[in-house]
């Protein structure tokens, strides 16, 4: 192999290596963005709980607020990071729900809004003080209370105030002001 051909081969290998490294870095950045986005959504969930008042009853008596998730790994595991945090002198307990085990919940984070999940959710929360939250598009229209969404790369949320009031929950006026849309 002549020297010019050898140099060209080396340059091609370097260019291919640089392209591969850039592609891997971009993929890593997307994964990091996804994890960061999950962290932000989990922080929103914590703040939603802080700005919600439950009627006197089991929540205040037990000094625990039970956050249930319909998936074992909600928000890339970031929802489980809320375990043990404090909300209005109540300690957060995060529970994964299964079809066989449905513990009593004060907050439910819904990871999918298929018909079976929605039907089970509706029967469970009917006229009970359970805050429902999801990051699935169309959740409010399906009777959910808070829908987290991305708008222009920023995390925002909508509120179905009718559903929250029907459940006996009081959402802070500060929370309502921060919502992008409030269904009344």
Secondary structure as the mmCIF struct_conf table of DSSP 4:
data_model
#
loop_
_struct_conf.conf_type_id
_struct_conf.id
_struct_conf.beg_label_comp_id
_struct_conf.beg_label_asym_id
_struct_conf.beg_label_seq_id
_struct_conf.end_label_comp_id
_struct_conf.end_label_asym_id
_struct_conf.end_label_seq_id
HELX_RH_AL_P HELX_RH_AL_P1 UNK A 3 UNK A 50
TURN_TY1_P TURN_TY1_P1 UNK A 51 UNK A 51
STRN STRN1 UNK A 52 UNK A 53
HELX_LH_PP_P HELX_LH_PP_P1 UNK A 54 UNK A 55
BEND BEND1 UNK A 56 UNK A 57
HELX_RH_AL_P HELX_RH_AL_P2 UNK A 58 UNK A 62
TURN_TY1_P TURN_TY1_P2 UNK A 63 UNK A 63
STRN STRN2 UNK A 64 UNK A 69
BEND BEND2 UNK A 70 UNK A 71
TURN_TY1_P TURN_TY1_P3 UNK A 72 UNK A 73
HELX_RH_3T_P HELX_RH_3T_P1 UNK A 74 UNK A 82
TURN_TY1_P TURN_TY1_P4 UNK A 83 UNK A 84
STRN STRN3 UNK A 86 UNK A 87
TURN_TY1_P TURN_TY1_P5 UNK A 88 UNK A 89
STRN STRN4 UNK A 90 UNK A 96
BEND BEND3 UNK A 99 UNK A 100
BEND BEND4 UNK A 106 UNK A 106
STRN STRN5 UNK A 107 UNK A 110
BEND BEND5 UNK A 111 UNK A 111
HELX_RH_AL_P HELX_RH_AL_P3 UNK A 115 UNK A 125
TURN_TY1_P TURN_TY1_P6 UNK A 126 UNK A 127
BEND BEND6 UNK A 128 UNK A 128
STRN STRN6 UNK A 131 UNK A 134
BEND BEND7 UNK A 136 UNK A 136
TURN_TY1_P TURN_TY1_P7 UNK A 137 UNK A 139
HELX_RH_3T_P HELX_RH_3T_P2 UNK A 140 UNK A 142
TURN_TY1_P TURN_TY1_P8 UNK A 143 UNK A 143
BEND BEND8 UNK A 145 UNK A 145
STRN STRN7 UNK A 146 UNK A 151
TURN_TY1_P TURN_TY1_P9 UNK A 152 UNK A 153
STRN STRN8 UNK A 154 UNK A 160
HELX_RH_AL_P HELX_RH_AL_P4 UNK A 161 UNK A 166
TURN_TY1_P TURN_TY1_P10 UNK A 167 UNK A 168
STRN STRN9 UNK A 170 UNK A 171
HELX_RH_AL_P HELX_RH_AL_P5 UNK A 173 UNK A 178
BEND BEND9 UNK A 180 UNK A 180
STRN STRN10 UNK A 181 UNK A 183
#
